[in-house]
Structures are given as structure tokens and as C-alpha cells.
């Protein structure tokens, strides 16, 4: 396959990268929503006096919050990658229009 055209990656390769990044973002976003839901449910359960775990619940809350933060950072990185790919597509389109 042609890997580069005029020193740039082939448009199909760039679009493939975009699709991969978008899929990764979708998966991370779904995981983030699940973690937020788990945290909310745990906090509601604890708030209602549901489980008597005490320290165990505190540890779980910390773990969920850490997981949420990690997922948010990963999503941010993927969004940056998506923006870079979109910029590359803009450059390819601009070159084609010249």
C-alpha cells in the first residue's frame, strides 16, 4: 500500500487512525460513565446507611475516584490525538485544493 503521498500519510491511513481513536474514546467514555455510576450508587448506599463497611467503603470510594481521574486523563489524551489527526486531514484537504 502507499504509505505516503507528497511526504504525508495516505488519507486512508489517517482516517483509519481517526476511527481507531474515536473507538477508543467511546470505550473510555463508557467506562467513565460506569465508574461514575458505581461511585454515585456507593455514595447513595452509604448515605442511606445501607452497608456497614465503613473503612471498606472509604477505600472503595477512593479507588473509584482514582479510576475516574485516570479515565478522564486517558480521554483527554485521546481527544488530543483526535485533534491532531483532524488537523492532518485539514492539511491533506488544503494540499488537494491547491
KESE-617059 format. One record per atom (N, C-alpha, C): y, x, z; atom name; residue number from 0. Coordinates in pm, whole numbers, always signed. Layout:
site Y: Y&X: X&Z: Z&atome: CA&num: NUM $
...
END
This chain:
site Y: -119&X: +83&Z: +0&atome: N&num: 0 $
site Y: +0&X: +0&Z: +0&atome: CA&num: 0 $
site Y: +124&X: +87&Z: +0&atome: C&num: 0 $
site Y: +231&X: +31&Z: -50&atome: N&num: 1 $
site Y: +357&X: +103&Z: -46&atome: CA&num: 1 $
site Y: +413&X: +97&Z: +95&atome: C&num: 1 $
site Y: +432&X: +213&Z: +154&atome: N&num: 2 $
site Y: +482&X: +217&Z: +292&atome: CA&num: 2 $
site Y: +634&X: +217&Z: +294&atome: C&num: 2 $
site Y: +697&X: +281&Z: +196&atome: N&num: 3 $
site Y: +843&X: +284&Z: +195&atome: CA&num: 3 $
site Y: +896&X: +259&Z: +55&atome: C&num: 3 $
site Y: +1011&X: +200&Z: +50&atome: N&num: 4 $
site Y: +1083&X: +178&Z: -74&atome: CA&num: 4 $
site Y: +1225&X: +224&Z: -49&atome: C&num: 4 $
site Y: +1269&X: +321&Z: -126&atome: N&num: 5 $
site Y: +1404&X: +376&Z: -110&atome: CA&num: 5 $
site Y: +1427&X: +428&Z: +32&atome: C&num: 5 $
site Y: +1326&X: +493&Z: +90&atome: N&num: 6 $
site Y: +1341&X: +550&Z: +224&atome: CA&num: 6 $
site Y: +1330&X: +449&Z: +336&atome: C&num: 6 $
site Y: +1305&X: +325&Z: +304&atome: N&num: 7 $
site Y: +1292&X: +220&Z: +406&atome: CA&num: 7 $
site Y: +1150&X: +165&Z: +405&atome: C&num: 7 $
site Y: +1113&X: +110&Z: +517&atome: N&num: 8 $
site Y: +980&X: +47&Z: +523&atome: CA&num: 8 $
site Y: +976&X: -71&Z: +427&atome: C&num: 8 $
site Y: +860&X: -94&Z: +373&atome: N&num: 9 $
site Y: +838&X: -208&Z: +287&atome: CA&num: 9 $
site Y: +867&X: -336&Z: +364&atome: C&num: 9 $
site Y: +926&X: -433&Z: +298&atome: N&num: 10 $
site Y: +967&X: -557&Z: +364&atome: CA&num: 10 $
site Y: +849&X: -630&Z: +429&atome: C&num: 10 $
site Y: +731&X: -622&Z: +367&atome: N&num: 11 $
site Y: +615&X: -690&Z: +427&atome: CA&num: 11 $
site Y: +576&X: -625&Z: +559&atome: C&num: 11 $
site Y: +593&X: -493&Z: +568&atome: N&num: 12 $
site Y: +564&X: -422&Z: +694&atome: CA&num: 12 $
site Y: +663&X: -464&Z: +802&atome: C&num: 12 $
site Y: +790&X: -477&Z: +762&atome: N&num: 13 $
site Y: +894&X: -516&Z: +858&atome: CA&num: 13 $
site Y: +871&X: -658&Z: +906&atome: C&num: 13 $
site Y: +837&X: -747&Z: +815&atome: N&num: 14 $
site Y: +812&X: -887&Z: +852&atome: CA&num: 14 $
site Y: +688&X: -895&Z: +943&atome: C&num: 14 $
site Y: +590&X: -814&Z: +914&atome: N&num: 15 $
site Y: +470&X: -809&Z: +998&atome: CA&num: 15 $
site Y: +505&X: -765&Z: +1140&atome: C&num: 15 $
site Y: +591&X: -666&Z: +1151&atome: N&num: 16 $
site Y: +638&X: -620&Z: +1283&atome: CA&num: 16 $
site Y: +710&X: -733&Z: +1356&atome: C&num: 16 $
site Y: +793&X: -806&Z: +1282&atome: N&num: 17 $
site Y: +868&X: -917&Z: +1341&atome: CA&num: 17 $
site Y: +773&X: -1024&Z: +1394&atome: C&num: 17 $
site Y: +672&X: -1059&Z: +1314&atome: N&num: 18 $
site Y: +576&X: -1160&Z: +1356&atome: CA&num: 18 $
site Y: +498&X: -1115&Z: +1481&atome: C&num: 18 $
site Y: +461&X: -989&Z: +1484&atome: N&num: 19 $
site Y: +388&X: -936&Z: +1599&atome: CA&num: 19 $
site Y: +475&X: -942&Z: +1725&atome: C&num: 19 $
site Y: +601&X: -902&Z: +1711&atome: N&num: 20 $
site Y: +692&X: -904&Z: +1826&atome: CA&num: 20 $
site Y: +719&X: -1047&Z: +1873&atome: C&num: 20 $
site Y: +736&X: -1139&Z: +1778&atome: N&num: 21 $
site Y: +758&X: -1279&Z: +1814&atome: CA&num: 21 $
site Y: +637&X: -1336&Z: +1887&atome: C&num: 21 $
site Y: +517&X: -1301&Z: +1842&atome: N&num: 22 $
site Y: +395&X: -1346&Z: +1910&atome: CA&num: 22 $
site Y: +387&X: -1291&Z: +2052&atome: C&num: 22 $
site Y: +422&X: -1164&Z: +2066&atome: N&num: 23 $
site Y: +421&X: -1102&Z: +2199&atome: CA&num: 23 $
site Y: +523&X: -1171&Z: +2291&atome: C&num: 23 $
site Y: +641&X: -1199&Z: +2237&atome: N&num: 24 $
site Y: +743&X: -1267&Z: +2316&atome: CA&num: 24 $
site Y: +695&X: -1406&Z: +2360&atome: C&num: 24 $
site Y: +630&X: -1476&Z: +2270&atome: N&num: 25 $
site Y: +577&X: -1609&Z: +2303&atome: CA&num: 25 $
site Y: +475&X: -1601&Z: +2417&atome: C&num: 25 $
site Y: +383&X: -1505&Z: +2408&atome: N&num: 26 $
site Y: +282&X: -1488&Z: +2513&atome: CA&num: 26 $
site Y: +345&X: -1450&Z: +2646&atome: C&num: 26 $
site Y: +442&X: -1359&Z: +2643&atome: N&num: 27 $
site Y: +509&X: -1318&Z: +2767&atome: CA&num: 27 $
site Y: +589&X: -1433&Z: +2828&atome: C&num: 27 $
site Y: +654&X: -1512&Z: +2741&atome: N&num: 28 $
site Y: +733&X: -1625&Z: +2790&atome: CA&num: 28 $
site Y: +642&X: -1729&Z: +2855&atome: C&num: 28 $
site Y: +526&X: -1753&Z: +2796&atome: N&num: 29 $
site Y: +430&X: -1848&Z: +2856&atome: CA&num: 29 $
site Y: +383&X: -1795&Z: +2991&atome: C&num: 29 $
site Y: +352&X: -1666&Z: +2999&atome: N&num: 30 $
site Y: +309&X: -1607&Z: +3125&atome: CA&num: 30 $
site Y: +419&X: -1616&Z: +3230&atome: C&num: 30 $
site Y: +543&X: -1595&Z: +3188&atome: N&num: 31 $
site Y: +657&X: -1605&Z: +3280&atome: CA&num: 31 $
site Y: +669&X: -1746&Z: +3336&atome: C&num: 31 $
site Y: +657&X: -1845&Z: +3250&atome: N&num: 32 $
site Y: +665&X: -1984&Z: +3296&atome: CA&num: 32 $
site Y: +554&X: -2016&Z: +3395&atome: C&num: 32 $
site Y: +433&X: -1966&Z: +3369&atome: N&num: 33 $
site Y: +322&X: -1989&Z: +3461&atome: CA&num: 33 $
site Y: +348&X: -1925&Z: +3598&atome: C&num: 33 $
site Y: +398&X: -1802&Z: +3596&atome: N&num: 34 $
site Y: +427&X: -1733&Z: +3723&atome: CA&num: 34 $
site Y: +536&X: -1805&Z: +3801&atome: C&num: 34 $
site Y: +639&X: -1852&Z: +3730&atome: N&num: 35 $
site Y: +746&X: -1927&Z: +3798&atome: CA&num: 35 $
site Y: +692&X: -2057&Z: +3857&atome: C&num: 35 $
site Y: +603&X: -2121&Z: +3783&atome: N&num: 36 $
site Y: +542&X: -2245&Z: +3832&atome: CA&num: 36 $
site Y: +456&X: -2218&Z: +3955&atome: C&num: 36 $
site Y: +377&X: -2111&Z: +3950&atome: N&num: 37 $
site Y: +296&X: -2073&Z: +4066&atome: CA&num: 37 $
site Y: +383&X: -2047&Z: +4188&atome: C&num: 37 $
site Y: +492&X: -1974&Z: +4166&atome: N&num: 38 $
site Y: +583&X: -1943&Z: +4277&atome: CA&num: 38 $
site Y: +644&X: -2071&Z: +4334&atome: C&num: 38 $
site Y: +691&X: -2158&Z: +4246&atome: N&num: 39 $
site Y: +751&X: -2283&Z: +4291&atome: CA&num: 39 $
site Y: +651&X: -2368&Z: +4369&atome: C&num: 39 $
site Y: +529&X: -2378&Z: +4317&atome: N&num: 40 $
site Y: +426&X: -2457&Z: +4385&atome: CA&num: 40 $
site Y: +392&X: -2397&Z: +4521&atome: C&num: 40 $
site Y: +384&X: -2265&Z: +4527&atome: N&num: 41 $
site Y: +355&X: -2200&Z: +4655&atome: CA&num: 41 $
site Y: +467&X: -2224&Z: +4755&atome: C&num: 41 $
site Y: +591&X: -2212&Z: +4708&atome: N&num: 42 $
site Y: +704&X: -2234&Z: +4798&atome: CA&num: 42 $
site Y: +711&X: -2378&Z: +4846&atome: C&num: 42 $
site Y: +679&X: -2472&Z: +4758&atome: N&num: 43 $
site Y: +676&X: -2613&Z: +4799&atome: CA&num: 43 $
site Y: +565&X: -2638&Z: +4899&atome: C&num: 43 $
site Y: +449&X: -2578&Z: +4874&atome: N&num: 44 $
site Y: +334&X: -2594&Z: +4963&atome: CA&num: 44 $
site Y: +366&X: -2538&Z: +5101&atome: C&num: 44 $
site Y: +425&X: -2420&Z: +5105&atome: N&num: 45 $
site Y: +460&X: -2357&Z: +5232&atome: CA&num: 45 $
site Y: +568&X: -2437&Z: +5302&atome: C&num: 45 $
site Y: +667&X: -2484&Z: +5222&atome: N&num: 46 $
site Y: +777&X: -2563&Z: +5278&atome: CA&num: 46 $
site Y: +731&X: -2692&Z: +5342&atome: C&num: 46 $
site Y: +624&X: -2748&Z: +5291&atome: N&num: 47 $
site Y: +570&X: -2873&Z: +5345&atome: CA&num: 47 $
site Y: +468&X: -2846&Z: +5455&atome: C&num: 47 $
site Y: +451&X: -2720&Z: +5488&atome: N&num: 48 $
site Y: +355&X: -2686&Z: +5593&atome: CA&num: 48 $
site Y: +212&X: -2696&Z: +5547&atome: C&num: 48 $
site Y: +193&X: -2689&Z: +5416&atome: N&num: 49 $
site Y: +59&X: -2705&Z: +5358&atome: CA&num: 49 $
site Y: -39&X: -2602&Z: +5408&atome: C&num: 49 $
site Y: -22&X: -2479&Z: +5370&atome: N&num: 50 $
site Y: -117&X: -2376&Z: +5410&atome: CA&num: 50 $
site Y: -64&X: -2302&Z: +5531&atome: C&num: 50 $
site Y: -153&X: -2258&Z: +5614&atome: N&num: 51 $
site Y: -112&X: -2188&Z: +5735&atome: CA&num: 51 $
site Y: -128&X: -2038&Z: +5723&atome: C&num: 51 $
site Y: -125&X: -1985&Z: +5599&atome: N&num: 52 $
site Y: -148&X: -1843&Z: +5576&atome: CA&num: 52 $
site Y: -42&X: -1751&Z: +5631&atome: C&num: 52 $
site Y: +82&X: -1796&Z: +5641&atome: N&num: 53 $
site Y: +190&X: -1716&Z: +5694&atome: CA&num: 53 $
site Y: +211&X: -1587&Z: +5618&atome: C&num: 53 $
site Y: +162&X: -1476&Z: +5672&atome: N&num: 54 $
site Y: +181&X: -1346&Z: +5610&atome: CA&num: 54 $
site Y: +119&X: -1337&Z: +5472&atome: C&num: 54 $
site Y: +7&X: -1401&Z: +5457&atome: N&num: 55 $
site Y: -61&X: -1403&Z: +5327&atome: CA&num: 55 $
site Y: +27&X: -1470&Z: +5222&atome: C&num: 55 $
site Y: +94&X: -1579&Z: +5259&atome: N&num: 56 $
site Y: +185&X: -1648&Z: +5167&atome: CA&num: 56 $
site Y: +304&X: -1560&Z: +5133&atome: C&num: 56 $
site Y: +358&X: -1489&Z: +5233&atome: N&num: 57 $
site Y: +471&X: -1398&Z: +5209&atome: CA&num: 57 $
site Y: +432&X: -1291&Z: +5108&atome: C&num: 57 $
site Y: +313&X: -1238&Z: +5124&atome: N&num: 58 $
site Y: +264&X: -1134&Z: +5032&atome: CA&num: 58 $
site Y: +248&X: -1191&Z: +4892&atome: C&num: 58 $
site Y: +195&X: -1311&Z: +4882&atome: N&num: 59 $
site Y: +176&X: -1376&Z: +4752&atome: CA&num: 59 $
site Y: +310&X: -1403&Z: +4685&atome: C&num: 59 $
site Y: +407&X: -1449&Z: +4763&atome: N&num: 60 $
site Y: +542&X: -1474&Z: +4709&atome: CA&num: 60 $
site Y: +600&X: -1344&Z: +4655&atome: C&num: 60 $
site Y: +585&X: -1235&Z: +4730&atome: N&num: 61 $
site Y: +637&X: -1105&Z: +4685&atome: CA&num: 61 $
site Y: +568&X: -1062&Z: +4555&atome: C&num: 61 $
site Y: +438&X: -1079&Z: +4550&atome: N&num: 62 $
site Y: +363&X: -1041&Z: +4429&atome: CA&num: 62 $
site Y: +406&X: -1126&Z: +4308&atome: C&num: 62 $
site Y: +425&X: -1254&Z: +4329&atome: N&num: 63 $
site Y: +469&X: -1341&Z: +4220&atome: CA&num: 63 $
site Y: +610&X: -1303&Z: +4174&atome: C&num: 63 $
site Y: +699&X: -1276&Z: +4268&atome: N&num: 64 $
site Y: +836&X: -1236&Z: +4232&atome: CA&num: 64 $
site Y: +836&X: -1103&Z: +4156&atome: C&num: 64 $
site Y: +752&X: -1010&Z: +4199&atome: N&num: 65 $
site Y: +741&X: -882&Z: +4128&atome: CA&num: 65 $
site Y: +687&X: -904&Z: +3987&atome: C&num: 65 $
site Y: +587&X: -990&Z: +3975&atome: N&num: 66 $
site Y: +531&X: -1021&Z: +3844&atome: CA&num: 66 $
site Y: +633&X: -1086&Z: +3753&atome: C&num: 66 $
site Y: +714&X: -1175&Z: +3808&atome: N&num: 67 $
site Y: +819&X: -1241&Z: +3731&atome: CA&num: 67 $
site Y: +921&X: -1139&Z: +3682&atome: C&num: 67 $
site Y: +960&X: -1049&Z: +3769&atome: N&num: 68 $
site Y: +1056&X: -946&Z: +3731&atome: CA&num: 68 $
site Y: +1000&X: -856&Z: +3620&atome: C&num: 68 $
site Y: +874&X: -818&Z: +3633&atome: N&num: 69 $
site Y: +810&X: -734&Z: +3531&atome: CA&num: 69 $
site Y: +805&X: -807&Z: +3397&atome: C&num: 69 $
site Y: +768&X: -934&Z: +3399&atome: N&num: 70 $
site Y: +762&X: -1012&Z: +3275&atome: CA&num: 70 $
site Y: +900&X: -1025&Z: +3212&atome: C&num: 70 $
site Y: +1003&X: -1047&Z: +3294&atome: N&num: 71 $
site Y: +1139&X: -1057&Z: +3241&atome: CA&num: 71 $
site Y: +1182&X: -927&Z: +3174&atome: C&num: 71 $
site Y: +1144&X: -814&Z: +3234&atome: N&num: 72 $
site Y: +1177&X: -684&Z: +3175&atome: CA&num: 72 $
site Y: +1103&X: -664&Z: +3042&atome: C&num: 72 $
site Y: +976&X: -703&Z: +3039&atome: N&num: 73 $
site Y: +899&X: -690&Z: +2916&atome: CA&num: 73 $
site Y: +958&X: -778&Z: +2805&atome: C&num: 73 $
site Y: +997&X: -900&Z: +2841&atome: N&num: 74 $
site Y: +1057&X: -990&Z: +2743&atome: CA&num: 74 $
site Y: +1186&X: -930&Z: +2689&atome: C&num: 74 $
site Y: +1265&X: -873&Z: +2777&atome: N&num: 75 $
site Y: +1390&X: -810&Z: +2736&atome: CA&num: 75 $
site Y: +1364&X: -698&Z: +2636&atome: C&num: 75 $
site Y: +1262&X: -617&Z: +2661&atome: N&num: 76 $
site Y: +1226&X: -510&Z: +2569&atome: CA&num: 76 $
site Y: +1180&X: -562&Z: +2435&atome: C&num: 76 $
site Y: +1103&X: -670&Z: +2436&atome: N&num: 77 $
site Y: +1055&X: -729&Z: +2311&atome: CA&num: 77 $
site Y: +1172&X: -790&Z: +2233&atome: C&num: 77 $
site Y: +1267&X: -851&Z: +2303&atome: N&num: 78 $
site Y: +1384&X: -908&Z: +2235&atome: CA&num: 78 $
site Y: +1465&X: -797&Z: +2168&atome: C&num: 78 $
site Y: +1477&X: -683&Z: +2235&atome: N&num: 79 $
site Y: +1545&X: -568&Z: +2173&atome: CA&num: 79 $
site Y: +1472&X: -524&Z: +2046&atome: C&num: 79 $
site Y: +1340&X: -517&Z: +2054&atome: N&num: 80 $
site Y: +1261&X: -478&Z: +1937&atome: CA&num: 80 $
site Y: +1279&X: -579&Z: +1823&atome: C&num: 80 $
site Y: +1282&X: -707&Z: +1856&atome: N&num: 81 $
site Y: +1303&X: -812&Z: +1756&atome: CA&num: 81 $
site Y: +1439&X: -794&Z: +1690&atome: C&num: 81 $
site Y: +1541&X: -769&Z: +1771&atome: N&num: 82 $
site Y: +1676&X: -750&Z: +1716&atome: CA&num: 82 $
site Y: +1683&X: -629&Z: +1624&atome: C&num: 82 $
site Y: +1611&X: -522&Z: +1658&atome: N&num: 83 $
site Y: +1607&X: -403&Z: +1573&atome: CA&num: 83 $
site Y: +1541&X: -435&Z: +1438&atome: C&num: 83 $
site Y: +1432&X: -511&Z: +1443&atome: N&num: 84 $
site Y: +1363&X: -548&Z: +1320&atome: CA&num: 84 $
site Y: +1452&X: -639&Z: +1235&atome: C&num: 84 $
site Y: +1521&X: -732&Z: +1299&atome: N&num: 85 $
site Y: +1612&X: -820&Z: +1225&atome: CA&num: 85 $
site Y: +1724&X: -740&Z: +1159&atome: C&num: 85 $
site Y: +1775&X: -640&Z: +1229&atome: N&num: 86 $
site Y: +1878&X: -554&Z: +1172&atome: CA&num: 86 $
site Y: +1824&X: -477&Z: +1051&atome: C&num: 86 $
site Y: +1700&X: -430&Z: +1061&atome: N&num: 87 $
site Y: +1637&X: -361&Z: +950&atome: CA&num: 87 $
site Y: +1623&X: -455&Z: +829&atome: C&num: 87 $
site Y: +1586&X: -580&Z: +856&atome: N&num: 88 $
site Y: +1577&X: -678&Z: +747&atome: CA&num: 88 $
site Y: +1713&X: -703&Z: +684&atome: C&num: 88 $
site Y: +1818&X: -708&Z: +765&atome: N&num: 89 $
site Y: +1954&X: -726&Z: +712&atome: CA&num: 89 $
site Y: +1991&X: -610&Z: +619&atome: C&num: 89 $
site Y: +1954&X: -489&Z: +661&atome: N&num: 90 $
site Y: +1982&X: -370&Z: +579&atome: CA&num: 90 $
site Y: +1906&X: -375&Z: +447&atome: C&num: 90 $
site Y: +1780&X: -416&Z: +453&atome: N&num: 91 $
site Y: +1699&X: -428&Z: +331&atome: CA&num: 91 $
site Y: +1762&X: -532&Z: +238&atome: C&num: 91 $
site Y: +1805&X: -645&Z: +295&atome: N&num: 92 $
site Y: +1865&X: -751&Z: +214&atome: CA&num: 92 $
site Y: +1996&X: -703&Z: +152&atome: C&num: 92 $
site Y: +2075&X: -629&Z: +229&atome: N&num: 93 $
site Y: +2202&X: -577&Z: +178&atome: CA&num: 93 $
site Y: +2177&X: -479&Z: +63&atome: C&num: 93 $
site Y: +2074&X: -395&Z: +76&atome: N&num: 94 $
site Y: +2040&X: -299&Z: -30&atome: CA&num: 94 $
site Y: +1996&X: -373&Z: -156&atome: C&num: 94 $
site Y: +1922&X: -482&Z: -138&atome: N&num: 95 $
site Y: +1874&X: -559&Z: -254&atome: CA&num: 95 $
site Y: +1989&X: -626&Z: -327&atome: C&num: 95 $
site Y: +2094&X: -661&Z: -254&atome: N&num: 96 $
site Y: +2208&X: -733&Z: -314&atome: CA&num: 96 $
site Y: +2305&X: -638&Z: -384&atome: C&num: 96 $
site Y: +2287&X: -508&Z: -367&atome: N&num: 97 $
site Y: +2380&X: -413&Z: -431&atome: CA&num: 97 $
site Y: +2346&X: -390&Z: -574&atome: C&num: 97 $
END
